[in-house]
Structure formats: C-alpha cells, structure tokens
Amino acid sequence: MLAKYWKQIGFVILIIAVLFNITFKLINKTSLKTEALESAKYILEQEKNNNIIEK
C-alpha cells in the first residue's frame, strides 16, 4: 500500500515542511531598522579596525 501512495505521502510531507518554514520565518522576522543599525555598527567597527592597523 505504501508503494502505491509514495508520491502523495512525499507531497504532503513537502507541503508541511514548506508551511512550517514560512511560519518560522514570519515569527522570527527581524525588523529592517534593527538590520540597518546592526549593519552600520559592523561597518563602523571594521573601519576603526582598519584605521588602527594602517597606523
């Protein structure tokens, strides 16, 4: 019986995995403001490190 329905079973598992992935990403979504602030902090830190190394 399993051999007869393997495509349907795989398709159902795939749909559940995709829905779980989408839900997880929506719940744990970081805001654009937070992302921009973290990027700016990282860039400033790298520039400070580069200036220290060059001197």
C-alpha positions in Angstrom: 0.0 0.0 0.0 2.9 2.4 0.8 4.4 1.8 -2.6 1.1 2.8 -4.3 0.9 6.2 -2.5 4.5 7.2 -2.1 4.2 10.3 -4.3 1.2 11.6 -2.3 2.9 11.0 1.0 6.0 12.8 -0.1 3.9 15.7 -1.4 2.1 16.0 1.9 5.4 16.0 3.8 6.8 18.6 1.4 3.8 20.9 1.9 4.0 20.6 5.7 7.7 21.4 5.7 7.2 24.4 3.5 4.4 25.7 5.7 6.5 25.2 8.8 9.4 27.0 7.2 7.3 30.0 6.2 5.7 30.2 9.6 9.0 30.1 11.4 10.4 32.8 9.2 7.4 35.1 9.8 7.6 34.6 13.5 11.3 35.2 13.8 11.5 38.1 11.3 13.9 40.9 12.3 12.8 44.4 11.5 14.5 46.5 8.8 15.5 49.1 11.4 17.3 46.6 13.5 19.1 45.1 10.5 20.2 48.5 9.3 21.5 49.5 12.8 23.5 46.3 13.1 25.0 46.7 9.6 26.0 50.3 10.4 27.6 49.2 13.7 29.5 46.5 11.9 30.8 48.8 9.2 32.0 51.4 11.7 33.8 48.7 13.7 35.5 47.4 10.6 36.6 50.9 9.6 38.0 51.6 13.1 39.9 48.3 13.0 41.3 49.2 9.5 42.4 52.6 10.7 44.2 51.1 13.7 46.0 48.6 11.5 47.1 51.2 9.0 48.7 53.5 11.6 
